[in-house]
Amino acid sequence: MNAIPQAATHAENAAHDVASHLHPFTNLATHPQVGPLVITRGDGIFVEDDQGRRYLEAMSGLWCASLGFSNARLAKAGSDALHGLPYYHTFNGRSNPAAIALADKLIALAPVPMSKVFFANSGSEANDSAVKLVWYYHNAIGKPAKKKIIARKNAYHGVTVAAASLSGLVPNHRDFDLPIDRILHVDCPHHFRYAEPGETEEDFASRLADNLEKRILEEGPDTVGAFIAEPVMGAGGVLVPPATYFEKVQKVLAKYDVLLIADEVICGYGRTGEMFGSTTFGLKPDILTSAKALSSGYVPISAVMVNEKVHAAIAANSGKIGTFGHGFTYSGHPVACAIALETLKVYEDENILAHVKSLVPQFQKALHGYEGRKYVGEVRGVGLIAAIELYADPAQRVSFDPAKKAGARLAELALAQGLIVRAMGDAIAFCPALITTAAEMDELFVRFERAMTIFEETFA
């Protein structure tokens, strides 16, 4: 491993971190006592902290480090780009070769025909941009009232003002004065938790599609502009859609001329076993957002793809106004685009999709081996993304008291075994790097089994 020079001890790092660093998604009141986990280096699917402890990173960081933490090709692509053109903007018709090549490549890879690519810097910015595009589009086509955007409860779409409003997670709204107006939420498609007794997945999907149609009619179809969905709901608990769900939802959207936005920020670029989750689940979006694995998390970049129907309208409207008044200083950043382009090339050159498909049976079999365990209520997943949800009484589907923090405790026990997973409430998420070997996958579950055994023996 090649480390950034680090002279400070862990105690010194922790003291400075507590003194100066405001952490996202962290209990800021307890952080001074708990302190940070300071990661200093990475190698393959492993990372190491400032005390020399080594961890198998089973979450790819935040769902993003698809090629692990030491890919030499990506490092070289970034270095070469920095030495060539370290920065230039894409405002006023400016461009750069990396941005042009990446846009071309994304259009070629898109799961449905797309026309243009807009670059941003994060999934949040991409989804925020999608909201603005929906509003701009409907103004352009003479439907200024058709602006409401429907998302789902327990969805996660980011943390900017609009993206956080789309997210259906209460802690992301509470005391931030969110959601903003024109953002609505409908049923969470989690069959295990929300299905009625005896309701099949198909019947559950029909009920949710019917509820969506009812909501559109209640609001007025002339006021509803778009529906946004993750193919698999990530931060909401790795919720895989029930059978026939997207087929039925898309029929409702088509009936009322409602745009579909596919949030592929987590699912895109191989995570579900296909290049996009839209392919896995049959989505045909008008707008598609992606980030994370686009650059394997090595640099911030995101992309918004729009189909020709949307592009033609917004292009004509910008002609009337004189400009398309949206963009970021770093949209199409040449270094970020160069690394993203190289990431896509690595996926192809190393046949990553085939490797993922070869690992899926091993991964899913190991996970489903936890069904029937003492505190396991549900195991769910697709491709190389999954979750195990803990229940106090799985047979009766009785959840743990949130104050017990069962999920957080199991994640802590895993960390002590040298394994990084993520607790989202009482759902334990797994999102291993796409380059994980079969032997490393076995090791992942050896470590998790040790943590689970201790949890079962000690948690009450």
Backbone hydrogen bonds, N-H to C=O, Kabsch-Sander energy under -0.5 kcal/mol:
donor,donor_aa,acceptor,acceptor_aa,energy
3,A,1,M,-0.6
4,I,40,T,-0.8
13,N,9,T,-2.8
14,A,10,H,-3.1
15,A,11,A,-2.2
16,H,12,E,-2.3
17,D,13,N,-2.6
18,V,14,A,-2.6
19,A,15,A,-1.8
20,S,16,H,-1.8
21,H,17,D,-2.7
22,L,20,S,-0.6
23,H,21,H,-0.7
26,T,23,H,-0.5
28,L,26,T,-1.2
31,H,27,N,-1.6
33,Q,30,T,-1.2
34,V,30,T,-2.5
35,G,31,H,-3.4
38,V,36,P,-0.7
39,I,37,L,-0.8
40,T,48,E,-2.8
41,R,48,E,-1.4
43,D,46,F,-3.0
46,F,43,D,-2.2
47,V,55,Y,-2.2
48,E,41,R,-2.3
49,D,53,R,-2.4
50,D,38,V,-1.7
52,G,49,D,-2.0
55,Y,47,V,-3.1
56,L,418,G,-3.0
57,E,45,I,-2.6
57,E,55,Y,-0.7
58,A,56,L,-1.1
58,A,420,I,-1.6
60,S,57,E,-0.8
62,L,60,S,-0.9
63,W,59,M,-2.3
64,C,60,S,-1.9
65,A,60,S,-2.9
66,S,64,C,-2.9
68,G,65,A,-1.8
69,F,44,G,-2.8
72,A,70,S,-0.7
75,A,71,N,-1.8
76,K,72,A,-2.4
77,A,73,R,-2.4
78,G,74,L,-2.1
79,S,75,A,-2.4
80,D,76,K,-3.2
81,A,77,A,-2.0
82,L,78,G,-2.4
83,H,79,S,-1.8
84,G,80,D,-1.0
84,G,81,A,-0.5
85,L,81,A,-1.9
93,G,90,T,-0.6
94,R,91,F,-2.2
100,I,96,N,-2.2
101,A,97,P,-2.7
102,L,98,A,-2.5
103,A,99,A,-2.4
104,D,100,I,-2.2
105,K,101,A,-2.3
106,L,102,L,-2.6
107,I,103,A,-2.2
108,A,104,D,-1.8
109,L,105,K,-1.7
110,A,106,L,-1.6
115,S,306,V,-3.1
116,K,306,V,-1.6
118,F,304,V,-2.9
120,A,302,S,-2.3
126,A,122,S,-2.2
127,N,123,G,-2.6
128,D,124,S,-2.5
129,S,125,E,-2.5
130,A,126,A,-1.9
131,V,127,N,-1.9
132,K,128,D,-1.9
133,L,129,S,-2.5
134,V,130,A,-2.3
135,W,131,V,-2.1
136,Y,132,K,-2.9
137,Y,133,L,-3.0
138,H,134,V,-2.1
139,N,135,W,-1.8
140,A,136,Y,-2.3
141,I,137,Y,-1.9
142,G,139,N,-1.2
143,K,138,H,-3.3
146,K,143,K,-1.8
147,K,145,A,-2.0
147,K,223,T,-0.8
148,K,223,T,-3.1
149,I,182,R,-2.9
150,I,226,A,-2.8
151,A,149,I,-0.5
151,A,184,L,-3.0
153,K,186,V,-2.6
154,N,168,G,-2.5
155,A,152,R,-1.8
164,A,160,T,-3.6
165,S,161,V,-1.2
166,L,162,A,-2.0
167,S,163,A,-1.7
168,G,155,A,-1.7
170,V,168,G,-0.6
172,N,169,L,-1.3
173,H,170,V,-1.9
174,R,170,V,-2.6
176,F,173,H,-2.3
178,L,173,H,-1.1
183,I,180,I,-0.9
184,L,149,I,-2.7
186,V,151,A,-2.1
190,H,188,C,-1.6
191,H,189,P,-0.9
194,Y,190,H,-2.6
195,A,191,H,-2.1
199,E,196,E,-2.6
200,T,198,G,-0.5
204,F,200,T,-2.7
205,A,201,E,-2.8
206,S,202,E,-2.1
207,R,203,D,-2.4
208,L,204,F,-2.4
209,A,205,A,-2.4
210,D,206,S,-2.5
211,N,207,R,-2.4
212,L,208,L,-2.3
213,E,209,A,-2.3
214,K,210,D,-2.5
215,R,211,N,-2.3
216,I,212,L,-2.4
217,L,213,E,-2.4
218,E,214,K,-2.5
219,E,215,R,-2.5
220,G,216,I,-2.1
223,T,220,G,-2.9
224,V,220,G,-0.6
224,V,221,P,-0.7
225,G,148,K,-2.8
225,G,223,T,-0.6
226,A,148,K,-1.6
227,F,259,L,-2.4
228,I,150,I,-2.5
229,A,261,I,-2.2
233,M,239,L,-2.1
234,G,232,V,-0.7
237,G,234,G,-2.3
238,V,233,M,-0.7
238,V,234,G,-2.2
239,L,233,M,-2.2
240,V,238,V,-0.7
245,Y,242,P,-2.1
248,K,244,T,-2.2
249,V,245,Y,-2.6
250,Q,246,F,-2.4
251,K,247,E,-1.1
252,V,248,K,-1.4
253,L,249,V,-2.3
254,A,250,Q,-2.4
255,K,251,K,-1.8
256,Y,252,V,-1.4
257,D,254,A,-1.0
258,V,253,L,-2.6
259,L,225,G,-2.3
261,I,227,F,-2.9
261,I,259,L,-0.5
262,A,260,L,-0.6
262,A,287,I,-2.6
263,D,229,A,-2.5
263,D,261,I,-0.7
264,E,262,A,-1.1
264,E,289,T,-2.6
268,G,264,E,-2.3
269,Y,275,M,-3.3
270,G,274,E,-1.0
270,G,275,M,-0.7
271,R,267,C,-0.6
272,T,267,C,-0.8
272,T,274,E,-0.5
273,G,270,G,-1.3
279,T,276,F,-0.9
280,T,276,F,-1.3
281,F,277,G,-2.2
282,G,278,S,-0.8
283,L,278,S,-2.0
286,D,260,L,-2.5
287,I,260,L,-1.9
288,L,305,M,-2.5
289,T,262,A,-2.5
290,S,303,A,-2.3
293,A,265,V,-0.5
294,L,291,A,-2.6
295,S,292,K,-1.6
297,G,292,K,-1.8
298,Y,295,S,-2.2
302,S,120,A,-2.1
303,A,290,S,-2.7
304,V,118,F,-3.0
305,M,288,L,-3.2
305,M,303,A,-0.5
306,V,116,K,-2.2
307,N,286,D,-2.1
311,H,307,N,-2.7
312,A,308,E,-3.1
313,A,309,K,-1.3
314,I,310,V,-2.3
315,A,311,H,-2.8
316,A,312,A,-2.0
317,N,313,A,-2.1
318,S,314,I,-2.2
319,G,315,A,-1.5
320,K,316,A,-1.4
321,I,317,N,-2.1
322,G,318,S,-3.2
325,G,323,T,-0.8
326,H,324,F,-2.3
331,S,328,F,-2.0
333,H,330,Y,-1.8
337,C,333,H,-2.8
338,A,334,P,-1.8
339,I,335,V,-2.2
340,A,336,A,-2.6
341,L,337,C,-2.7
342,E,338,A,-2.1
343,T,339,I,-2.3
344,L,340,A,-2.2
345,K,341,L,-1.8
346,V,342,E,-2.5
347,Y,343,T,-2.2
348,E,344,L,-1.6
349,D,345,K,-3.6
350,E,346,V,-2.7
351,N,348,E,-1.2
352,I,347,Y,-2.3
355,H,351,N,-1.8
356,V,352,I,-2.9
357,K,353,L,-2.5
358,S,354,A,-1.7
359,L,355,H,-1.4
359,L,356,V,-0.7
360,V,356,V,-1.9
363,F,359,L,-2.6
364,Q,360,V,-3.1
365,K,361,P,-2.2
366,A,362,Q,-2.1
367,L,363,F,-2.1
368,H,364,Q,-2.7
369,G,365,K,-1.0
370,Y,367,L,-2.2
371,E,368,H,-1.4
373,R,370,Y,-1.9
376,V,373,R,-1.3
377,G,375,Y,-0.7
377,G,389,E,-2.8
378,E,389,E,-1.3
380,R,387,A,-2.4
382,V,385,I,-2.1
384,L,271,R,-2.6
385,I,382,V,-1.3
386,A,430,F,-2.1
387,A,380,R,-2.7
388,I,428,I,-2.0
389,E,378,E,-3.0
390,L,426,D,-2.8
391,Y,375,Y,-2.7
392,A,398,V,-1.2
393,D,398,V,-2.1
397,R,393,D,-0.8
397,R,394,P,-0.6
398,V,393,D,-2.3
399,S,397,R,-0.6
404,K,401,D,-2.4
405,K,401,D,-0.5
405,K,402,P,-1.3
409,R,405,K,-2.2
410,L,406,A,-2.2
411,A,407,G,-2.3
412,E,408,A,-2.1
413,L,409,R,-2.2
414,A,410,L,-2.3
415,L,411,A,-2.2
416,A,412,E,-1.9
417,Q,413,L,-0.8
417,Q,414,A,-0.9
418,G,415,L,-2.0
419,L,414,A,-2.1
420,I,56,L,-2.6
421,V,419,L,-0.7
422,R,429,A,-1.4
424,M,422,R,-0.6
424,M,427,A,-3.1
425,G,423,A,-0.6
427,A,424,M,-1.5
428,I,388,I,-3.0
428,I,426,D,-0.5
429,A,422,R,-3.3
429,A,427,A,-0.6
430,F,386,A,-2.7
431,C,58,A,-3.6
433,A,57,E,-0.5
434,L,66,S,-1.2
435,I,66,S,-0.9
436,T,433,A,-1.6
441,M,437,T,-2.3
442,D,438,A,-2.1
443,E,439,A,-2.1
444,L,440,E,-2.3
445,F,441,M,-1.7
446,V,442,D,-1.8
447,R,443,E,-2.3
448,F,444,L,-2.2
449,E,445,F,-2.3
450,R,446,V,-1.6
451,A,447,R,-1.8
452,M,448,F,-3.0
453,T,449,E,-2.6
454,I,450,R,-1.9
455,F,451,A,-2.4
456,E,452,M,-2.8
457,E,453,T,-1.9
458,T,454,I,-1.9
459,F,455,F,-2.7
